[in-house]
Amino acid sequence: MNEDNKKRLSAEQHHEIARWLSPPDPSINYNRALTQRHAGTGQWLLQSPTYSRWTEESASFLWLHGIPGCGKTVLSTTAIENLKDDTRVNLVLYFYFDFSDVQKQQLDHAIRALASQLYDTGQADVRRHLEACFGSHSNGRRQPSLDTLRKTFQEMAQSAGELWVVLDALDECKVEQQHRSELLDWIRDVRASGSNVHLLVTSRPEHDIQSAVAKWAPVDSAIPLQSELVQKDISSYIGWEVRHRKGLNRWHEREDVQKEMEDALTDKANGM
């Protein structure tokens, strides 16, 4: 078989596997968060010793938690962007759980998306596990179970070398106890499976998540997004909006009014 035919068959198989997996597209959330991010914000996270330690230590884990509206999704996207620009980082996988999208509320859909991202790297040693799974399911005519997806992703991840995985909004995984429990158990297993995975997650500090993380993660692997940590970002964003938003042009020459608006808005933000 000549090289052109091999490439054509490989492309066809890639298409068939993508259609079989039907993963939700997390880049939609990623791009949306990028447009919401105010320039220069989130630097406090990237410059923190805890984040630096997470990028460097093997089998590392980092949990960012905070109230609704404190910027968790924008921060997770800032981390993804930073990892993509880091020359030491080879593979970055990410997924956003999302209350507004049914396809992004279940563990199996998250694993499908992550496995698809790994497959797209083109590494033969990584791809063979998913291709074997595809073949054992009648070449895509049957769907894999959750256990099979978990096992296949684990094999792919272990063959991929070092990789960084970012999971945003764990609390937006389906609220039924079983779904969230499965997600937390899977995260525990990924952490336990080897030293090559760096895992960053975000969520509200809900009891089941807090309780699970406390069992298998060091105390210093969590960053609570309290108002003082994000206050600088909030002030930067408000200051820019007050001075540049078109609807506020009539105050652009009134420094005293602008300062009053900034102070009032910052004071009432309550860390959001």
C-alpha positions, 0 to 999 in steps of 0.5 A, a space after each residue: 500500500 502506498 503512502 497516499 493510501 495509508 494517509 487516506 485510510 488513516 484520515 477515514 479512520 480518524 473521522 469514523 472514531 470522532 463520529 463514534 465518540 461524538 465528544 462535546 466541544 470544550 473549545 466553545 467554553 474556552 473561547 467564550 471565557 477568553 472574550 470575558 477575560 480582562 487583559 492582565 487579570 489572573 496573574 496573581 494565580 500564575 505567579 503564586 508558589 502553589 501554581 508553580 509547584 503544581 506545574 512542576 511536581 509529578 502527580 500534582 493536583 490543584 483545586 481552585 474553589 470559590 463562590 459563584 461569579 468569582 471568576 473560576 472559569 476565567 481563571 481556569 482558562 487563564 491557566 490553560 492559556 499559560 500552559 499552552 505557552 509554556 515550552 516545558 508543557 507538551 500536552 494540555 487537555 481540558 473540559 468545562 462542565 456546564 449547566 447550560 449544556 446537557 452534553 457537558 454535564 456527565 463524566 462519560 462525555 468529559 472522558 470522550 472529549 479528553 480522549 478525543 483531544 489525546 487522539 488528535 495529538 497523532 501519537 501512534 502509541 496513544 492512538 492504538 488504545 482508542 483504535 482497539 476500543 473502536 475495533 472491539 465495539 464492532 468498528 463503532 457500531 456499539 458504544 463503550 460503557 463508562 468503565 471501558 471509557 475510563 480504562 481506555 483513557 487511562 491507557 492513553 494517558 499513560 502512553 502519552 508521557 507527561 500531560 496537564 489536565 484542566 477540569 472546570 466547574 466540577 459542581 456543574 456535573 449533573 447534580 444527582 449524587 451518583 454522577 458527581 460521585 462517579 466524577 470524583 472517584 474517577 479523578 481520584 483514580 487518575 491521580 492514583 494511576 501514575 505520576 505523569 498527570 498534573 490535574 487542575 480542577 475548579 468548583 464551588 466549595 460544595 460539601 461532597 467535593 470538599 470531602 472527597 478532595 480532603 481524602 486524597 489531596 494535600 491541604 496545600 493543594 487548594 486555593 480558596 478564591 477569597 475576595 482579597 485574592 481577586 480584588 485586584 482583578 476586580 478593581 482593574 476591570 471596574 477601572 477600565 469599564 468606568 473609564 472606557 465604556 461608551 455609555 459612561 462618556 459624559 463622566 470621562 472628564 470627571 475624575 471625582 465621579 469616576 473614582 466614586 463609581 469605582 469605589 461603589 462598584 468595587 465595594 459591592 462586588 463582594 468578590 464577584 
